[in-house]
Protein backbone atom coordinates (compact mmCIF):
# COMPACT_ATOMS: atom_id res chain seq x y z
CA UNK A 1 0.00 0.00 0.00
CA UNK A 2 1.40 3.40 -0.98
CA UNK A 3 1.67 6.39 1.35
CA UNK A 4 -1.06 8.11 -0.66
CA UNK A 5 -3.40 5.17 -0.17
CA UNK A 6 -2.71 5.17 3.55
CA UNK A 7 -3.52 8.88 3.67
CA UNK A 8 -6.76 8.30 1.79
CA UNK A 9 -7.73 5.60 4.26
CA UNK A 10 -7.05 7.93 7.19
CA UNK A 11 -9.21 10.61 5.55
CA UNK A 12 -12.10 8.18 5.21
CA UNK A 13 -11.69 7.09 8.81
CA UNK A 14 -11.27 10.42 10.58
CA UNK A 15 -12.77 13.18 8.40
CA UNK A 16 -16.26 14.60 8.86
CA UNK A 17 -18.97 12.96 6.72
CA UNK A 18 -19.26 16.36 5.02
CA UNK A 19 -15.60 16.44 3.93
CA UNK A 20 -14.47 16.06 0.31
CA UNK A 21 -12.32 12.93 0.38
CA UNK A 22 -9.32 12.86 -1.94
CA UNK A 23 -10.21 9.41 -3.24
CA UNK A 24 -13.65 10.67 -4.30
CA UNK A 25 -12.43 13.56 -6.41
CA UNK A 26 -14.15 14.07 -9.75
CA UNK A 27 -10.64 14.09 -11.17
CA UNK A 28 -8.74 16.08 -13.77
CA UNK A 29 -9.59 17.01 -17.34
CA UNK A 30 -6.54 15.01 -18.43
CA UNK A 31 -6.15 11.77 -16.43
CA UNK A 32 -2.80 11.22 -14.73
CA UNK A 33 -1.10 8.37 -12.92
CA UNK A 34 -1.64 8.93 -9.17
CA UNK A 35 1.34 9.96 -7.06
CA UNK A 36 2.58 7.30 -4.64
CA UNK A 37 3.08 9.86 -1.86
CA UNK A 38 0.66 12.76 -2.30
CA UNK A 39 -3.11 12.82 -2.68
CA UNK A 40 -4.59 14.62 -5.67
CA UNK A 41 -5.34 17.74 -3.59
CA UNK A 42 -1.81 17.81 -2.20
CA UNK A 43 -0.47 17.71 -5.74
CA UNK A 44 -2.76 20.58 -6.71
CA UNK A 45 -1.52 22.67 -3.80
CA UNK A 46 2.10 22.04 -4.78
CA UNK A 47 1.48 22.88 -8.44
CA UNK A 48 -0.08 26.20 -7.46
CA UNK A 49 2.80 27.12 -5.15
CA UNK A 50 5.35 26.39 -7.89
CA UNK A 51 3.58 28.21 -10.73
CA UNK A 52 4.68 31.59 -12.08
CA UNK A 53 1.37 33.33 -11.41
CA UNK A 54 1.71 32.53 -7.71
CA UNK A 55 5.14 34.16 -7.53
CA UNK A 56 3.95 37.27 -9.36
CA UNK A 57 1.36 37.98 -6.67
CA UNK A 58 4.10 39.28 -4.38
CA UNK A 59 4.31 42.37 -6.60
CA UNK A 60 0.58 42.96 -7.11
CA UNK A 61 -1.52 45.49 -5.19
CA UNK A 62 -3.85 44.42 -2.43
CA UNK A 63 -5.19 47.87 -1.45
CA UNK A 64 -2.18 50.18 -1.37
CA UNK A 65 -0.60 50.70 -4.78
CA UNK A 66 3.15 50.04 -4.71
CA UNK A 67 3.39 50.90 -0.98
CA UNK A 68 6.65 52.38 0.30
CA UNK A 69 6.60 50.43 3.56
CA UNK A 70 7.68 46.80 3.80
CA UNK A 71 4.80 45.74 6.03
CA UNK A 72 1.79 46.44 3.82
CA UNK A 73 -0.04 43.46 2.38
CA UNK A 74 0.35 42.43 -1.23
CA UNK A 75 -1.86 40.04 -3.17
CA UNK A 76 0.48 37.22 -2.10
CA UNK A 77 0.48 37.95 1.62
CA UNK A 78 -3.31 38.30 1.47
CA UNK A 79 -3.45 34.85 -0.12
CA UNK A 80 -1.29 33.36 2.62
CA UNK A 81 -3.48 34.87 5.32
CA UNK A 82 -6.61 33.49 3.66
CA UNK A 83 -4.93 30.08 3.55
CA UNK A 84 -4.02 30.20 7.24
CA UNK A 85 -7.55 31.17 8.32
CA UNK A 86 -9.17 28.61 6.04
CA UNK A 87 -6.88 25.79 7.19
CA UNK A 88 -7.61 26.57 10.83
CA UNK A 89 -11.35 26.30 10.22
CA UNK A 90 -11.03 23.17 8.06
CA UNK A 91 -8.90 21.36 10.63
CA UNK A 92 -11.28 22.22 13.48
CA UNK A 93 -14.26 20.92 11.46
CA UNK A 94 -12.39 17.76 10.34
CA UNK A 95 -12.71 18.77 6.70
CA UNK A 96 -10.07 18.31 4.00
CA UNK A 97 -7.30 20.74 4.86
CA UNK A 98 -5.33 19.95 1.68
CA UNK A 99 -8.24 20.81 -0.59
CA UNK A 100 -8.95 23.93 1.44
CA UNK A 101 -5.34 25.06 1.17
CA UNK A 102 -5.16 24.43 -2.58
CA UNK A 103 -8.29 26.51 -3.21
CA UNK A 104 -7.07 29.31 -0.93
CA UNK A 105 -3.63 29.50 -2.54
CA UNK A 106 -5.13 29.60 -6.04
CA UNK A 107 -8.12 31.86 -5.50
CA UNK A 108 -6.44 35.12 -6.61
CA UNK A 109 -4.00 33.88 -9.27
CA UNK A 110 -5.90 35.81 -11.94
CA UNK A 111 -5.86 39.18 -10.22
CA UNK A 112 -4.70 42.17 -12.23
CA UNK A 113 -2.00 44.70 -11.42
CA UNK A 114 -3.27 47.59 -9.28
CA UNK A 115 -5.90 45.50 -7.51
CA UNK A 116 -9.60 45.95 -8.19
CA UNK A 117 -8.96 49.19 -10.08
CA UNK A 118 -7.16 47.13 -12.72
CA UNK A 119 -9.93 44.55 -12.71
CA UNK A 120 -12.59 47.21 -13.33
CA UNK A 121 -10.64 48.65 -16.24
CA UNK A 122 -10.09 45.30 -17.96
CA UNK A 123 -13.76 44.46 -17.46
CA UNK A 124 -14.59 47.64 -19.38
CA UNK A 125 -12.22 47.19 -22.31
CA UNK A 126 -11.96 43.44 -22.84
CA UNK A 127 -14.49 41.78 -25.11
CA UNK A 128 -16.58 39.45 -22.98
CA UNK A 129 -15.62 41.29 -19.80
CA UNK A 130 -13.15 40.32 -17.12
CA UNK A 131 -13.39 38.97 -13.58
CA UNK A 132 -10.46 37.88 -11.46
CA UNK A 133 -12.13 34.65 -10.29
CA UNK A 134 -12.76 33.44 -13.84
CA UNK A 135 -9.28 34.59 -14.81
CA UNK A 136 -7.83 32.56 -11.94
CA UNK A 137 -9.44 29.46 -13.44
CA UNK A 138 -8.13 30.42 -16.89
CA UNK A 139 -4.63 30.73 -15.43
CA UNK A 140 -4.65 27.18 -14.04
CA UNK A 141 -6.47 25.63 -17.01
CA UNK A 142 -4.71 27.33 -19.92
CA UNK A 143 -2.12 30.01 -19.24
CA UNK A 144 0.36 28.28 -16.96
CA UNK A 145 3.07 26.00 -18.33
CA UNK A 146 3.06 27.72 -21.73
CA UNK A 147 -0.53 26.91 -22.56
CA UNK A 148 -0.69 23.45 -20.98
CA UNK A 149 -2.24 24.57 -17.70
CA UNK A 150 -1.81 22.91 -14.31
CA UNK A 151 -4.46 20.23 -14.86
CA UNK A 152 -5.97 20.68 -11.39
CA UNK A 153 -8.82 18.63 -9.98
CA UNK A 154 -12.42 19.68 -10.53
CA UNK A 155 -12.95 20.50 -6.84
CA UNK A 156 -10.03 22.94 -6.66
CA UNK A 157 -11.13 24.76 -9.81
CA UNK A 158 -14.72 24.91 -8.55
CA UNK A 159 -13.55 26.47 -5.27
CA UNK A 160 -11.41 29.03 -7.08
CA UNK A 161 -14.22 30.03 -9.44
CA UNK A 162 -16.77 30.37 -6.63
CA UNK A 163 -14.79 32.20 -3.95
CA UNK A 164 -16.53 35.48 -4.74
CA UNK A 165 -19.35 36.78 -2.53
CA UNK A 166 -22.07 35.57 -4.90
CA UNK A 167 -20.37 32.23 -5.57
CA UNK A 168 -21.76 28.83 -4.64
CA UNK A 169 -18.89 26.40 -4.02
CA UNK A 170 -19.76 22.74 -4.36
CA UNK A 171 -17.64 21.59 -1.42
CA UNK A 172 -17.52 22.55 2.25
CA UNK A 173 -13.85 23.34 1.73
CA UNK A 174 -14.70 25.82 -1.01
CA UNK A 175 -17.26 27.44 1.27
CA UNK A 176 -14.59 27.87 3.94
CA UNK A 177 -12.30 29.70 1.52
CA UNK A 178 -15.15 31.91 0.31
CA UNK A 179 -15.77 33.11 3.88
CA UNK A 180 -12.10 33.16 4.93
CA UNK A 181 -11.30 35.54 2.06
CA UNK A 182 -13.64 38.15 3.55
CA UNK A 183 -12.47 37.57 7.12
CA UNK A 184 -8.88 38.06 5.98
CA UNK A 185 -9.20 41.15 3.81
CA UNK A 186 -11.55 43.10 6.06
CA UNK A 187 -9.20 42.72 9.01
CA UNK A 188 -5.81 43.03 7.35
CA UNK A 189 -7.01 46.02 5.30
CA UNK A 190 -8.01 47.72 8.55
CA UNK A 191 -4.54 46.95 9.89
CA UNK A 192 -2.88 48.42 6.78
CA UNK A 193 -5.14 51.49 6.81
CA UNK A 194 -4.21 52.16 10.45
CA UNK A 195 -0.53 51.74 9.55
CA UNK A 196 -0.98 54.24 6.72
CA UNK A 197 -2.59 56.80 9.02
CA UNK A 198 -5.93 56.62 7.19
CA UNK A 199 -7.79 55.07 10.12
CA UNK A 200 -7.63 54.86 13.86
CA UNK A 201 -9.09 52.00 15.83
CA UNK A 202 -11.22 54.49 17.73
CA UNK A 203 -13.11 55.66 14.62
CA UNK A 204 -14.34 52.20 13.65
CA UNK A 205 -18.11 51.99 14.28
CA UNK A 206 -18.72 50.91 17.87
CA UNK A 207 -21.82 48.98 16.88
CA UNK A 208 -19.56 46.55 15.03
CA UNK A 209 -16.43 46.53 17.19
CA UNK A 210 -18.53 45.95 20.30
CA UNK A 211 -19.60 42.64 18.75
CA UNK A 212 -16.37 41.63 17.00
CA UNK A 213 -13.63 43.12 19.16
CA UNK A 214 -11.47 46.20 19.50
CA UNK A 215 -8.33 45.00 17.70
CA UNK A 216 -7.49 43.00 14.60
CA UNK A 217 -6.47 40.08 16.81
CA UNK A 218 -9.74 40.12 18.74
CA UNK A 219 -11.84 40.38 15.60
CA UNK A 220 -10.06 37.52 13.86
CA UNK A 221 -10.46 35.35 16.94
CA UNK A 222 -14.18 36.18 17.22
CA UNK A 223 -14.91 35.51 13.55
CA UNK A 224 -12.93 32.28 13.22
CA UNK A 225 -14.29 30.80 16.44
CA UNK A 226 -17.83 31.72 15.46
CA UNK A 227 -17.54 30.03 12.06
CA UNK A 228 -16.25 26.88 13.75
CA UNK A 229 -18.89 26.89 16.51
CA UNK A 230 -21.73 27.60 14.07
CA UNK A 231 -20.63 24.99 11.50
CA UNK A 232 -19.75 22.01 13.73
CA UNK A 233 -21.83 19.03 12.67
CA UNK A 234 -23.63 21.08 10.00
CA UNK A 235 -23.69 20.47 6.22
CA UNK A 236 -22.83 24.11 5.60
CA UNK A 237 -20.30 26.80 6.59
CA UNK A 238 -22.11 29.52 8.47
CA UNK A 239 -21.90 32.31 11.04
CA UNK A 240 -24.12 33.50 13.84
CA UNK A 241 -26.49 36.18 12.51
CA UNK A 242 -25.25 38.96 14.80
CA UNK A 243 -21.60 38.21 14.04
CA UNK A 244 -22.18 38.06 10.29
CA UNK A 245 -24.14 41.33 10.34
CA UNK A 246 -21.32 43.04 12.23
CA UNK A 247 -18.74 41.71 9.77
CA UNK A 248 -20.78 42.93 6.80
CA UNK A 249 -21.23 46.29 8.52
CA UNK A 250 -17.48 46.63 8.96
CA UNK A 251 -16.98 45.60 5.32
CA UNK A 252 -19.40 48.35 4.26
CA UNK A 253 -17.51 50.87 6.37
CA UNK A 254 -14.25 49.90 4.65
CA UNK A 255 -15.78 50.28 1.19
CA UNK A 256 -17.06 53.73 2.04
CA UNK A 257 -13.96 55.07 3.76
CA UNK A 258 -10.97 53.14 2.36
CA UNK A 259 -11.70 51.10 -0.77
CA UNK A 260 -13.34 53.92 -2.73
CA UNK A 261 -12.87 57.29 -1.05
CA UNK A 262 -9.50 57.31 0.67
CA UNK A 263 -6.20 58.98 -0.17
CA UNK A 264 -4.89 55.49 -0.92
CA UNK A 265 -7.13 55.26 -3.99
CA UNK A 266 -6.23 58.63 -5.56
CA UNK A 267 -3.80 56.96 -7.96
CA UNK A 268 -6.37 54.48 -9.28
CA UNK A 269 -7.35 56.67 -12.23
CA UNK A 270 -3.73 56.89 -13.38
CA UNK A 271 -3.28 53.13 -12.98
CA UNK A 272 -6.39 52.47 -15.05
CA UNK A 273 -5.29 54.81 -17.83
CA UNK A 274 -1.90 53.09 -17.87
CA UNK A 275 -3.51 49.67 -18.30
CA UNK A 276 -5.86 51.01 -20.98
CA UNK A 277 -2.91 52.26 -23.03
CA UNK A 278 -1.09 48.94 -22.65
CA UNK A 279 -4.17 46.98 -23.68
CA UNK A 280 -4.74 49.14 -26.75
CA UNK A 281 -1.07 48.99 -27.71
CA UNK A 282 -0.84 45.20 -27.67
CA UNK A 283 -4.11 44.86 -29.58
CA UNK A 284 -2.31 46.65 -32.42
CA UNK A 285 1.08 45.00 -31.88
CA UNK A 286 0.40 41.34 -31.16
CA UNK A 287 3.77 40.45 -32.66
CA UNK A 288 5.39 41.99 -29.57
CA UNK A 289 3.61 39.64 -27.18
CA UNK A 290 5.77 36.95 -25.54
CA UNK A 291 5.85 33.72 -27.54
CA UNK A 292 3.54 31.79 -25.21
CA UNK A 293 0.80 34.43 -25.68
CA UNK A 294 1.47 34.80 -29.40
CA UNK A 295 0.99 31.05 -29.75
CA UNK A 296 -2.37 31.22 -28.01
CA UNK A 297 -3.57 33.41 -30.87
CA UNK A 298 -2.00 31.65 -33.82
CA UNK A 299 -1.96 28.01 -32.70
CA UNK A 300 -4.87 27.71 -30.24
CA UNK A 301 -6.92 30.35 -32.11
CA UNK A 302 -7.85 32.19 -28.92
CA UNK A 303 -9.46 35.63 -29.49
CA UNK A 304 -6.87 38.39 -29.72
CA UNK A 305 -8.66 40.59 -27.20
CA UNK A 306 -8.72 37.78 -24.63
CA UNK A 307 -5.05 36.97 -25.03
CA UNK A 308 -4.02 40.62 -24.75
CA UNK A 309 -6.18 40.81 -21.64
CA UNK A 310 -4.39 37.69 -20.31
CA UNK A 311 -1.02 39.33 -20.83
CA UNK A 312 -1.93 42.65 -19.23
CA UNK A 313 -3.73 40.97 -16.33
CA UNK A 314 -0.67 38.84 -15.63
CA UNK A 315 1.64 41.81 -15.23
CA UNK A 316 2.88 42.90 -11.83
CA UNK A 317 2.44 46.54 -10.82
CA UNK A 318 6.10 47.30 -11.43
CA UNK A 319 6.29 45.51 -14.77
CA UNK A 320 3.21 47.35 -16.02
CA UNK A 321 4.74 50.70 -15.05
CA UNK A 322 8.10 49.83 -16.61
CA UNK A 323 6.44 48.64 -19.83
CA UNK A 324 4.38 51.81 -20.05
CA UNK A 325 7.48 53.96 -19.62
CA UNK A 326 9.35 51.97 -22.27
CA UNK A 327 6.51 52.29 -24.78
CA UNK A 328 5.17 55.79 -24.14
CA UNK A 329 7.63 57.93 -22.17
CA UNK A 330 10.42 59.52 -24.24
CA UNK A 331 13.98 59.13 -23.04
CA UNK A 332 16.79 61.65 -23.30
CA UNK A 333 18.71 61.44 -26.57
CA UNK A 334 22.31 60.30 -26.15
CA UNK A 335 25.03 60.72 -28.72
Secondary structure, DSSP 8 states (H G I E B T S, - for coil): --HHHHHHHHHHHHS-TTS--GGG---BSS-----SSS-HHHHHHHHHHHSHHHHHGGGSBSSSTT-SSTTS-BHHHHHHHHHHHHHHHHHHTT--HHHHHHHHHHTTTT--TTHHHHHHHHHHHSTT---HHHHHHHIIIIIHHHHT----BHHHHHHHHT-STT---SSHHHHHHHHHHHHHHHHHHHHHHHHTTS--GGGS-HHHHHHH-SSHHHHHHHHHHHHHHHHTT-SS----HHHHHHHHHHHHHHIIIIITTSGGGTTHHHHHHHHHHHHHHHHH-GGGS-HHHHHHHHTS---HHHHHHHHHHH--HHHHHHHHHHHHS------
